[in-house]
Amino acid sequence: MPVFQAHLPADRFTSEQKRALGAALPQALNDALGIPAEDQFVTINTHSPDELFLDPSYGDVQRTQDAVIITVLFTAERPLADKRALVQAIAENASVALGIGENDVFIALVPVPRENFSFGHGRLQLAPDVPLA
């Protein structure tokens, strides 16, 4: 149920690479946490040079013009070990899918209480079943 948002520089990656990334991100969930790979909720956005800014060396990491930002909305209850495993799997999978180095994959995990996810039907399927007063 995590939701991925990938922000890529425009005109850097082919349609095939973007589709590969779309499959690679949910696969990272499976690789790292055993979450079914069909749990696929991914958006990919491209940005012109005046819309995407990544410092080329912040955090003592060298980035190229191909650097991307990936944010992940996921359940807040995950322990640190899961977060570490997920970030590593995302970096590896995105690197392979896009043909870039792992230093070019900036990742932000955004924890969300599990009761805040709706899979459809206008319901919060993971919320406790508590009647409204």
C-alpha positions in Angstrom: 0.0 0.0 0.0 2.9 2.4 0.0 2.6 5.2 -2.6 5.7 6.2 -4.6 6.2 9.5 -6.3 9.3 9.7 -8.6 10.5 13.1 -9.8 12.8 12.8 -12.8 14.6 15.3 -15.0 12.8 15.8 -18.2 14.1 14.3 -21.4 16.7 12.1 -19.6 14.9 8.7 -19.5 13.1 6.7 -22.1 9.5 5.5 -21.8 11.0 2.0 -21.2 13.1 3.2 -18.4 10.2 4.9 -16.7 8.1 1.8 -17.1 10.9 -0.2 -15.6 11.1 2.2 -12.6 7.3 1.9 -12.2 7.8 -1.9 -11.8 11.0 -1.6 -9.8 9.6 0.5 -7.0 6.9 -2.0 -5.9 9.4 -4.8 -6.4 11.6 -3.0 -3.8 8.8 -3.4 -1.3 8.7 -7.1 -2.1 12.5 -7.5 -2.0 12.9 -5.6 1.3 9.7 -6.3 3.2 7.8 -9.1 1.5 5.0 -6.9 0.5 3.3 -8.3 -2.7 4.7 -6.7 -5.8 1.2 -6.1 -7.2 0.7 -3.6 -4.3 1.6 -1.0 -7.0 0.8 2.7 -6.5 3.4 4.8 -8.4 3.4 8.2 -10.1 6.3 9.4 -12.2 6.7 13.1 -12.9 9.3 14.7 -15.1 10.6 18.2 -14.5 12.4 20.7 -16.7 15.8 22.1 -15.4 14.0 25.1 -13.8 11.6 22.8 -11.9 13.9 20.1 -10.3 16.9 21.1 -8.1 19.2 18.6 -6.4 22.4 19.8 -4.8 25.2 18.0 -6.6 27.2 17.2 -3.4 25.0 17.6 -0.3 25.6 15.0 2.3 29.0 14.2 0.9 27.3 12.4 -2.0 28.3 13.2 -5.6 25.2 13.4 -7.9 25.0 13.8 -11.7 22.5 15.5 -14.0 20.5 12.3 -13.9 19.7 12.5 -10.2 16.1 11.7 -9.2 13.9 12.2 -6.1 11.7 9.4 -4.8 9.2 9.9 -2.0 7.4 7.0 -0.4 4.2 7.3 1.7 4.1 4.3 3.9 2.7 3.1 7.2 4.3 4.9 10.2 4.5 1.7 12.3 7.5 0.3 10.4 10.7 -0.2 12.5 14.0 1.4 11.5 15.4 -1.9 10.2 12.5 -2.1 7.7 13.1 1.5 6.6 16.8 0.8 6.0 16.1 -2.3 4.0 13.5 -0.5 1.9 15.8 2.5 1.2 18.5 0.1 0.1 16.2 -1.9 -2.2 14.7 1.3 -3.7 18.2 2.7 -4.5 19.3 -0.6 -6.0 16.1 -1.2 -8.1 15.9 2.4 -9.3 19.5 2.5 -10.2 19.1 -0.6 -12.4 15.8 0.5 -13.9 17.1 3.9 -14.9 20.7 3.1 -15.6 22.0 5.5 -13.0 24.2 5.3 -9.9 22.8 4.8 -6.5 24.1 8.2 -5.5 21.7 9.7 -8.0 18.7 8.3 -6.1 17.5 10.7 -3.3 14.8 9.0 -1.2 12.4 10.5 1.4 10.3 8.2 3.4 7.1 9.9 4.6 5.4 7.9 7.4 1.6 8.0 7.4 -0.7 6.5 10.1 -2.1 3.3 8.5 -5.7 4.4 9.2 -5.2 7.3 6.7 -5.0 5.0 3.6 -8.1 4.4 1.4 -8.0 1.7 -1.3 -11.3 2.9 -2.7 -15.0 2.8 -1.9 -14.6 6.0 0.1 -13.5 3.9 3.1 -10.5 3.8 5.3 -10.0 0.0 5.2 -7.1 -0.1 7.8 -8.8 2.2 10.4 -10.1 0.7 13.6 -13.7 -0.2 13.3 -14.9 2.5 15.8 -18.4 3.9 15.5 -18.7 7.7 15.1 -20.3 9.4 18.1 
